[in-house]
Amino acid sequence: MSVRQRSSVRQRSSVRQRSSVRQRSAGPRGPKRPDTALRRAVALAAGTVLVWTGGTVALAPPAHAGTVTPTVHCTLPAGQGEATGPQQMSVDLSPAVVDPGGRVHAKVTLGPSPATSGLSLNDVPTTPSIDLAMSGGATGTVTVTGPQVSLDIPAGKPIEIPPYEGDFLIPADAKGPISFTPVRNLTRTKVLGSTYETPCAVVSGGGSIGTVDAEGTAGLPATLTAPATAVRPSTGVALSGSLWTAGATPVPSLCAADGGGCDTGKFVSGTLVISGSGELTGSAVLADAGAVPDGSYLVKVGDGTKEATAPLTVKAFVPGGPRAITLSRAGAPLGSVIRVTGDNYHQDRWINTVGLDANGATLDDTAVYARSTPDGTFTAEFTVSDAGIAAIQVDEGNDPATVLTTPFTVTDAAATLFAGAAKVKPGGTIAVSGGDWPSGTTPAAALCAADGSACDSAGISGSTLRIDGEGKLTGTVTVAGSTPRATYALQVTAGGAQALTPLAVAPTFVVLTPSAGPRGTAVTVLGQGFAPVATVSVVGLRADGSQTSDAVRTKVVGLDGAFSQTFTVKDAGTVAIRVREVLVNPRTETAAFTVQDGSVPAGPEFALSPPEGPVGTVVQVTGRGFAPVATVSVTGRTADGKQTSDSYVTRVVGLDGTFALNFTVRDPATKSIRACEVLVNGKVIQRSFTVS
């Protein structure tokens, strides 16, 4: 009887009996990381879990479906051996006539498999499939895959898998009657978080279960190109092709080398798309090495109308040398998070990292787990949570032969904190640094009274503080704009560490660079918050408040209230330098200076304060060593050296070769700030600035 004739017959199936089979969806129940309990469960279950290929005896096949009862040979998973015996296979195909390259729908009913389960299991996610060989009007193999169902499996009894349905495409060059013969069943089950496959190949007694006529034309076949070299599991496989259905959704699957056993689950994600002109581009990411063993495959792509295959070789990473591990720090205080990295490991393996005490005993609460990458490396974030840690041990999948150990010291060094000039305007930003902080932790800042009491995080309106893998603290803090003028203490906490540093907040202040040095030191006096265009005088002061013998210097304040002036300290009695506005408020600010023995230090040529901050940060730009009375132009620069969109700022250099101005960073592309003399000798100095 032809398929056309069979399709005209009422195809009654035992719905009542099928409905008795529980079909609740279920996903993997394994834990997120391979803790000890899971590893023991897998070890115990490996000898008893049996994945099967089977069907139901009670359910009758669809009326007039093609039926054969060949002998099949099943290969059982987890080293449980093999099984051979008869299995009934019934397949109903429709429609009877289909265009070349068109879709065929199949209804499959299987009898009991020779393989059975040695363990009672409940709610087992199960996906059945069958491979059909084509002959006559087309050649090759197609796969019919049913939906995943959840089954309760009794031990030692026939496995009942309900009838399932699926579609496949015939080749675009098919012509005339195509006969379909079952060649293999393949069942995939998920147990204890892993997927097991049981193939049952037809070894004798098979035959055709039906014929479909390929008539008409469905256009030219699609093309598919895959990498000619081996690819690794867990990586993207670049695919391309043409003559696909414009705008359709491509679905990749991985098949055996003979074209059977196709499984979309072997690709876990991807970016494949088909353009309006029918071009296929993008990649499909393979599952991990446990799901995709090394071997030769066919990658198949279907778009619902067309289908094409290409050969693909999969080969996992093979270590090229001995395993090696590295710690980001050989010692760190409690609470630190250090990076443990390794290379030359097998890919897609669980890497166990744990602390050891001085006797080599494992400190269980310190254990962390990471997965190795497709290139055989791994990175684990290890928290220094136990004062008794004396070493860090790493192994691959609990294999004693892979154990590596490296010494580690839990330090008790106190964290340090430094706030640069230690002076800032309300709403201003200042750079902060320090050392010996717990790496991997997040620092928080607060503003306290000068004695370290009454700390309030609301006194800090912004922060870019961070701690690197070596325990170095860097970044900036922004003081709240409403902060009253006073001397405070800046507090930073991270993990179990805490430190304080003095911080003066005032609308007007001066900063000395350097703030100490021998007689003859040229001090750069930077002022902020003074009256624009006012003249300020700079003098030295003795301990009794009288003026020193050093020459008075004067400077005109810029429109932004900032100035820079060099003042040479020659009087040994100098204890401070005072700045006072002339004929205006007059506003007065004083900063301490210490006269020391030794040679005169060289001052900085160009400085930014702060050197980083968010968009909108006002940066104090100071320079020395420029041509007196020359004009300098300060601009922001992008990574490629081009000027940013921020407005440039100009300033006339003082007779002492110094200048000071405020530059506002508004362009997020800013990577540095540059000062350039205009029309003179063209001196250019540039410092990096980080937009945080």
N, C-alpha and C positions, 0 to 999 in steps of 0.2 A: 504494500500500500504506500503511495507517495505521501510526502509530507503535506502537500496541498489537501489530499483526501483526509489524512489524519486530523488536520486542523479543523475540518468540518464536523468532526465527531465531538460530541460533548465530552469535555475532559473533567470528569468529576474527581476530586481528590478528597481524601478523608480529612476535612477541616477540623472535625471534632477531635480526631486522634492527634492531629498536629497541634491543636491548641493545648493539648495536655502537656506538651513539652515546654518547659519554662524557658523563656527567651528574654531574660533580663540582661541588659547591657552591663558590662563590668569592665573595669580597667585594671591595670597592674596594681597589685596590692603591696609590692615590695617597698621597703623604706627608702628614703632618699639617699642614704649613704650606707655602705656595707658594714654595719656595726656587727658586733660579735654574735648577737642572736641570729641575725640573718644568715651569716656565714655558716653557723651551725645548722640552721634549718635547711639551707640548700644542700649541705653535705649529707644530712640524714635523708632528704627526699630524693637525692640523685639516684639511689638504688631502687626506688619503688615507684616513682612517677612514670607513667607510661602514656605517651601520646599516640593517638590511634587514628585510623581512617576507617570509618564504618557508617552504617545507616540503620534504618529501622526495618524490622521484619513485618510489623503489623500494618505499615502503610502500603497500600496498593499503589503501583505506579500509575501515572496518567494514562487514560484510555488510549490504546493503540500506539503507545510510545515504543520506539525501538529498544529492544532489551537484549543484552548479552550477559553471559555468566563466565567470564574468563578466570584463569588462575592468576592470582597476583602474588608478588613477593614484596613484603613490607620490611623496611629497615627501621628498627625502633631506635628512639633517641636515648641519650644518657648511657650508652653502652649496654643496652638491655637485650641485644641480640636481634634476631630476625624471625619472621613468621611468613608462612606460605599457605595458600588455600584458595578456594573459590570465593568470588564475590559478585553478586548480581549488580548490574549497572543498567539503568533505564534513563534514556535521554529523549526529550521531545523538542524538536526544532521548529521554529516559525520565524518568518513566513516561508512558504514553499518556494517562492521565487524572490530573489533579491538582486539589486544592482551590484555589479562588481565594486568592491570597496564598501559595500553597505553593511548594515548591522543585522545580526542574527540573534534571536532570543532563544535561550535554552532553559528547559526545566529538567532538573536532575534529581533522580531518586536512587539511593544506593542501598544495597543489602548489607548485612553484617560483615565486618572486616575480619580477617583471620587474626588480627591483633586485638588484644583486650587490655584493659587497665588493671594493674596489680594493686591499685590503691583507690579507695572511695574518695571522690572529690565533689565539691559542691560549687555551683555557679562558676564553672570553668569557661572563660571566653574562648570560643572555638570558631575558626574560619575554614570551611571546606572549599576545595577546588578540584577540577578534573581537566586533564589535558586531552584534546581530541586531535588526531592526525587527519589531515586532509589528503584526498587522492582524487584523480579524475580531473575536474575543471580547475583545480588549484592544488598546490602542495604546501607543506609546512605544518605547523602545529598551532592551535589556538587554545586558550584557557578560559574556562567558565569558572568564575569565583563567586561564591555566595556571600551573603552578609554575615557579620560576626554575630553569634548567638551565645547565650550562657546556658550550660548544660550541667545537670547533676549526674555524675558518673558513678554507678555502683561497681564495686570491685569484682572482677572475674565474671561479669555478665556482659551479654552483647550490648554494644554501644549504640544508642539510638540518636541519629542525627536526622532532623526533619528534612524533607525535600527542600531544595533551594533553587533559585533562579539567577541567571546572569546573562550578560550580553557579550558578544565578541564581533569583530569585524573580519570579513573575508578579504583577501587581497584585491587590490584595485585592478589587477590584470586577470582576475578569475574569469573563466568563460565555460559555460555549460554545466552539467551536473557535477556537484562536489559531494563525495562520500566522506562521512566522519566516523572514525574508529577510536574508541577510548584506548589510551596508551598508559595513563597513570592517574592515580588519585593522590592528592597532597593535602594533608590536614595540618593546620597551624593552631597550637593551643598555647595559652599563657598560664604558667604555673609558677608561683613564688617570684613573680616579677620578671621571669625570663620567657622567651618564646621558643617552643619546641616544634620541630617539623617531623612528620611521619610520611614519607613517600611510599606508595604501594604501586609498583610497576607491573603492567600486564606482561606475563611471561609466556602464556599460551592460551589457546581457546578463545581468543577475541574475535571481533568482527564489527562490521558497520552497524551503527544504530540509526542511520537515516541519511537522506540526501537533500541537498538544497540546490536549486538551479540558479546559476549566475547568468543573468541576461541584462542587456542594456549597457550603459556606461556611466561611471561616476567621475569621469575626468581623469587627469593624469595622477599617478601616485605621488605622495609626498616624499621628500627626501629627509634623511636624518644623518648628521655627522656627530660622532663622539670622539673623545681623545684617543689617539692611536697608541699612546704610552699608558702604562699602568697608573691607576689612580688609587688613592688611599681611602679606606672607610672614613666616615665622619667629615669628608671634604666635599666641596662643590664640584660637580661634573659639568663642564661647559658643553652645551648642546646647541646645535644650529641646524637649519634646514629651510626648505622652500616648498612652495606649492601646497601649503596647509590651508585649512579653512579660515578665511579672514575673520579676525576678532574672536575666534573660538578659544576655549580654555584647554591648554595642553595638560595631559596627565601622564607623568612618567611611571614606569614600572621596571623592575629588574627581573629578567627571565634566565632560565638555564640556557646553556649554549645551544640546545636543540630547539629553543623557542618556547618550551613549556615551563610550568611552575612560575608564571609571571606574578609578581607581588609588588603592589604599589607601596606597601609598608617598608620596602627596602630603601625608599627615599623619604626622609623625614621633613624636608622643607625644600623650597626652591624659589626661583624668580623667573621661571619660564613664561614667556608671553608670545602670542602670535599677532603680528602687525596687521594693519589693514590691507597690506599687499601680500599676506600669506607667508611672511618670513618668521621663522621660529628663532628666538634668541633667549639667552639666559642660562641658568644652571640649575641643577637639582642636587641636593645634598644627600649623600649616602648615609645610611644608618651606621652605627659603630661596628667595630671589628667583630664583636660577638654575634652580631646579626648578619653580617656580610663577610663570610670567610674568603680567603684568597682563592682566586679561580678565574675562569673565563666565562663570561656571561653575554647576554644580549640585553641592551637597554632598549625598551620599547616606549614610544610616545603615541598616545591617541588623543584626538581632539573631539571625539564624538561622531566624526564622519570619516576621518582618515586615520591611518595608522602606519608607522614605519619603525624599523629596528636597525640597530647598529651594534657591532661587536664592542665589548668593553672588558678590559682586564682589571681586576681588583687585586691589589697587593698591599698589605698593611706594612707600616714602618718597621724596619728591622734595625735594632741598635748596631751602630758601627764601632762601638768600643765599650769599655767598662762604664757602669753607671757612676754618676757623680752628683754630689749635692753641694749647695752653697748657701750660707746664711747671710742675710743682709747686714746682720750685726753679730759679732762674736760674744757680746754681752749687752745687757739692757736691764733697766729697772723693772720691778713688778708692774704689771699693767700694760707693758709694751706689746705691740703686735709686730713681729718680725716676719720677713719673707723667707721661706725655705724654697729654693728652686733646685731643679734637677734636670739632667738630660741623659740620653741613651737608655730610656725606658721603653718597654713595649707600649704601643699606643692603646688608648681607650682602656687602661687598667686603673683600678683603685690604688692610690698611693697612700699609705698610712704613715702619719707623722706623730710622734709621741715623745714626751719628755722622760728622761731617766734621772734617778737620784744618784748620789755619789757611789752607791753600791751597785749601780747598774739595774736597779729594780724599776719597773715601769710605773709611771705616775698616770694612772688611767684617766683621770679627769682632764689631762692635758691633750688627749688625742684629737687630731683633726684629720680630715680625709679630703683628697683632691683626685681628679681624673687626669691622667696623662693625655696630652694632645696628640694629633696626628703626626707631629714631628718628633714624638718621644720625649717631650719636655713636660714639666709640671711646675706649678706655683701654689704653695700652701701658705695661708696666713696663720701663723702660730702665735697664740697669746701666752705671754710669760705670766702664768697664773699661779705658780707655785714657787716659793722661795727656795725649795729644795732641788730645783732643776740644775743638774750638773752637765747634762749632755742632751742632744736631740738625736733621735733614731728614726730612720726612714726605711720602709720596706715596700715591696711591690706585691700586692695581693696576698699578704701574710706568708710569703715564701721566705723561709729562713735563709735561703741562699742569696737573697737580695738585700739583706740587712746592711745598712751603712749608718755609722754613728760619728758625730762630731761634737767636740766639747762646747759648752756654753756656760757663761757666768752671769748670774743674777747680780747686778750692781746695785749699790745704794747711794750713788752720787746724787747730790742735790741739783735740781734743775736751776738753770740760770736765766735771767731775764734782763734785757737791755732795751731802752726806748730811745736810742739815738740822742738827739739834742735835749730830750726830756722836757720840751716846752712845745705847747701847741695852743692855737686859738680855739675858742668854743666853736664846735662844728668842724674843726680841722682834723686832718689825717696825719698820722705819724707812723714811721716804720718801727717795727719791733723785731727783735731777734733773741736767740738764746740757745742753750745746749743742754744735753743730758735729759731730754724729755722722753716720756714713754712713746716710742714710735708706734704709728698706727692708730693713735687716739686722736680725738677731736678737741682742740683747745677752745676754751671759753674765756672771755675777758670781762672784767668788771672794774668800776672806779670806786676806790675806797678813800677813807680819810687818810691823812698823812701817816698816821701810826698803824695803818693796815686794818682798822676796824670799819664797821658800817659799810661794807662792800655792797655795791648796787650795780647789777648788770645793765640797768636802764641808763647808767651814765655813759655807756658805750653804744652808739647808734649803728655802728657797722664794724665788721671785722673780716679780714681775709687770712687770718692766722692759720697755719698748717704746720705739721711736723713730718719731716721726711723719714726715710728708713734708717738714717743714722742718728735720729733723735734731735736734729736741728730744728729749732723753731724760727719761722720767718713769716712775714706778712705785715699787715697794717691794721691799725685800729682807728676808728673815727669817734671823736668825743662828741657827745650830744651838744647840740647848739645852745641849749639853755643852761649849760654848766657855768656856775658862778666862778669868778676869778679866785683862785686859791691854789695851794700846793696839795696835791693828792698823791695817792699810791695806785699805780696800775697793777691789778692782780690778774694773773693768768693761771688757769687750772686745766689739767689734762690727765685723765686716768687718776692715779693716786698722787700726782705731783702738783705742787703749787709754788708760785714765786711772786714776789712784789718788786716794783722798781718805782722810784719817785717820778712824778709827772706834774709839771706846772701848767695850769690852764689860765691863760690871760689873753685879753683882746690885743694887748701890746706886749712885745717881749723882744729881747736880743739874744743871739746865740754867738758864742765865740768859737772860732776854729783856728788853731787849737785853743783849749782852755787852760793850758799849762805849757811852760817852756822856759828856756834860759833867757837871759837878757839879750835883746836884739831880735827876739821873735816877732815876726810880722803876723799879726792876728787879723783874720778876716772877721769883721763885725757885721753880722747879718741882723737886720731889724725887720719886724713885721708889725702891722697895725698902726703905723704912724700916720700923721696927717699928710695927705697927698700934696706934693710940691713944697712941703715945708722944708726948712733947713735944719739939720740936726748937727750938734757938736758932739765929738767923741773925745773923752779924756780918761786918763788913768786916775785911780783913787788909792790913797794909803789907808792903813788900818784905822786911823783916826778920822777918816772921811775927807781929809784935805786932798787937793789936786796934786798929782805928781808933777815932776819937771818935764815930762814928755810933751812933745808938741801936740797942740790941739788939732784935731782933724775935723773937717766939716763935709757934709754931703747933702744933696738935694734928694728928697724922698720921691719915689716914683708915683704915678697916678694910682697904682694898686696898693700904696701904703708900705712898700718894701724898699729897702736900700741895702747896699753892701759897701763897706769901707774898710781899707786896711789901716790898722793902727799898730805902730811899732813900739813894743815895750822895752824901754831902756833903763827905767828907774827900778832898782832892786826892791824898793819898798812897795811896789804895785801889788794890790790884793784884789782889785776889781777894775772893770772898765764901765764907764757910765755914758749913756746916750741921752741927750736932752734936746727937745725941740726948741728952736730959737724964735722968739717973738710970737709964737702961736699959743698953745694951751698953758704953759709949756709942759709937755709930757716927759717924764723921766723914767728910764729903765736901766737896771744895773745887772751885770753878770760877773761872777767871780773869776779871777785869773790867778794862777799860782806860778811864781817865779821859781825855776828849778836850775840846777847846774846841768851843764852839758852843751851840746851843739844845737844850733837853731834847726828845727825840723822844717821840712818843706811842706807848704800848705797845699790843699787840693786845688786842681785847676778848674774842675767843673763838677758840680754836684746837684743831685735831684733829691728833694725831700717832700713826700715819700717817693721811693722808686717804683711803687706800684699802687694800684687802687682801682675802684670801679669807674665807669664812665661818669664824668662830672667832677673828678678829683682835681683840686687846685694844687699844682706842684710848685714848690719853691725852687727856682732855678738860680744858682749862684755860680759865678766864675771868677777866676783870677788869672793874671798873666796875659790879659788881652791888651791891645794897643790903647793907651790913654786917649780919651775923647773920641774914640772910634764908636761907630754904631754897630750893635750886634742885633741880629735877627734870630729869634728862637722859633722853631717850627717843630711840629710832630712829623714823624716818618713812619711809613708802613714797612713791612718785612722786605720788600724789594727796593727800599730806599726812596720811594716817591713821597712827596709831601701829602700829609693827610688833609682832610677837609676843614680842620680846625684853623681859626684865624691865627696868623703869626703875630708875635709880640716883639717890639723893638725897644732897646734901651741904650742910652749913651754911657759908654764906659767911663768910670772915674779916672782921675789923674793917677790913681794908684793901680790901675789896670783891673779893677774889680767891677762887678755889676751884680744886681739882684733883681729878680722880677717873678711874678706869678704867672704860670701858664696853665690854662684849664684844658684838660683832656676830655674831649667830647666824642671823638671818633673812636669807635671800638676797634678799628684796625691798627691803632697806634702800637708800634713796637719799640720806638725810641724817641728821644727828644734831642734836637740838634741846635747848637749855637754857632752862628757864622758871622765873622766880621764883614761889614759891608764897605766896599770901595777902598779898604786899606790893604793889608797883606793877606786877607782872605783866610785867616785862621779858622778852622772848623773843628769843633769838639762835639762828640755825640755820646750819650749814655742811654742804655736800654731802659725802657719803662714797660711794665707788665699791666695790661688791663685785666683786672680780676673779676 
